[in-house]
Amino acid sequence: MSDPGSDPAGRHQRLLGIALGALVTEHAGITFSGAPVTPTAFGAAVIGEDLAAWVILDVRQRDPASLLGAVMAWAIRAEVRSVRIITDIHSEVLSRRAAHWDLEVSVWLREGRSLTMCGPAPVGPVRSPDPRHLAFVDVIRDAGVSVSIEHGVVAGEVRGLEICRVVDDPAGAARLQVGVGANDRLAFSMLYEGEPVEQSLVRVEAEVRTHRSLGAARHPLNQLAKERFLRWYLEQSPEIVGARSLTSEPGPVPRIGLSAASPCSAIGVDLTGKPMLVICSVGIDLDVVPYAIDARLQAGSRAVVQPLDGSEGPSRLVIVVPSRDLIAVQKDVAARIAPDDQWEPVEFVGIDWPAP
């Protein structure tokens, strides 16, 4: 049998463990002779006698902020009283999300052998789109495509899947490009050069809508942005989650890309008129809870969640996932979010979602 540490991934994780032990010994003055460094899905971790945990993140292929849910799940299972997270990449999002738990969580930036504590950063203002890009909104709508404006980007979606985006060409002119993702937009522009964009949009919208239909056969077009497909479904039938109405809301941070799964947000009111912030996710996603923290902060800063009918009291924060994807550890992690007088504790709703 081969040595698990002989492969590149194993060697890297072993090096992470060595680095973590050295850093903690040097900066905390603690020798962990009786508490071995443990390899984890997010990197490596060690727990001291005082139940203070130190973890180091493996950020080779992932944004540090996307690992916080896994760290918290581990910390809760380990019953530690504090968590110090070490990362090689500074992340304001990670620092901000780490500040909202009922146990002490801090973030430290590693530069060589030095550690610098990273304080939480506020949610930034939502970037406004270029007015020249907004000129294409009517073109998108006239093709039967939903307009999406997020973080300064004007795009068009069909049941949650982006099929066009307004971009600046090399000469600086605003253009509406059709296609699913940057590579597809480029290929589409070459294959259908000279075709009116309005005609292209109508054709692509019809094809995508066919595949992004409930009960449709599995197809690449209905396997992308599944959390946004779920959000679209809830917007059509908000009563499924006890809402009177729901509207798409930009997330607290821009999406990385169409192929990367990421939770998404919607705002609305429940059947009693109480404000709701709904977070949609598909798949086993531990990051959905830290994302909900950020979405809650953003909603508060923008004051986008408003009551109806004189409803008073804190707003509701509801995480919606397919029933098969609802796991106990998500609820455990959510239960450790620090209380906020403006918000009720996080709720989870699992639904039978008839998607491909």
C-alpha positions, 0 to 999 in steps of 0.5 A: 500500500502506498504512503498517503503522504507520498502524493502531491496533495498529501505532501501539501497537507503535511506541509500545511500541518508543519507550518501550522504547528510552527506558527502556533508554537512561535506566536502563541507560545504553546507546544502542541505535543499532546494535541496533534495537528489534524488534516481537514477538508479545509487545510489543517487544525489543532486544538490546545488544552484551553480548547482554543483552536488554530486552523490553516486554510488550503487556499490553492484553488479556493477563495478563503471565504468559501471555506468558513462554513467547513471551518465552523462545522469542524469547530462546532463538532470539536466543541472548541471555545475559539477559532483562529483562522490563518490564511495566505490570502487576505480576504475582507469577506472572510474577515467580515463573515468571521465576526458574527458568531457566538464563539470567538473567531478571528482571521490572521494573514500569514506572510512568511513567519509573521501573522497579522490579525485581519479586522472585519470589513463593512459591506461595500456599496453596490456598484452602479452599472454604466448608463450606456449599459442600461440602454440595452435593458429594453432590448433584453426585455423585448426578447422575453429575457429577464434583466439582471443587474448585479454589481454593475453588470447588466445581463439577461437571464432565462430561468436563472441562467445568464444568456447575454451580457453587456460588455465594452468592446476593445474600442470602448463601445458598449455591446450586448453579447449573446451566450452562456458564459464568456467563452460561449459569448465569444464563440457565438459572436464568431459563428453568428457574426452579422446576425441582429442581436435581437434575433439571436436573443429570441432564438437562444431564449427559446432553446434555453427555456426548453431545457430549463423546464421542470421535468425536462431531461438532464442537459448542460443548460439545466445543470448550470446555476441550479441555485438560480433556477431554484430562485426563479421557481420560488419567484413563480410560486412564493407560497411554497416557502410561505411568502407573499412575493419574492424578487431577486436580490444581488448577492453580497459578492460578485459570482466567480462564474457560471460553473461555480455553484454559489448561493443566491438571494431573494427578498420579499414578505411572508403571508403576514407581511413580515419582511423575508430574506430568502437564500437559495442553494442546491447541493450539500453546501456548508458555505450557505450559512456564512453567505447568509450572514453576508446577505443579512448584512447587505440587506440591512445596509441597503434597507431593501427588506421592508414590512407590509401592513404595519408588520413589526418585529425582526425580519426573517432569514430563510435558507431554502434547499432541496429536501435531499440537500438539507443536512443537520450540520447546516442547522448546527452551524446556523444556530451559532450565528450571533443574535441580531435584534433586527433578524429572527434566527435562521430558518431552513426550508427543504422543498421537493424541487422537481428540477432535472 
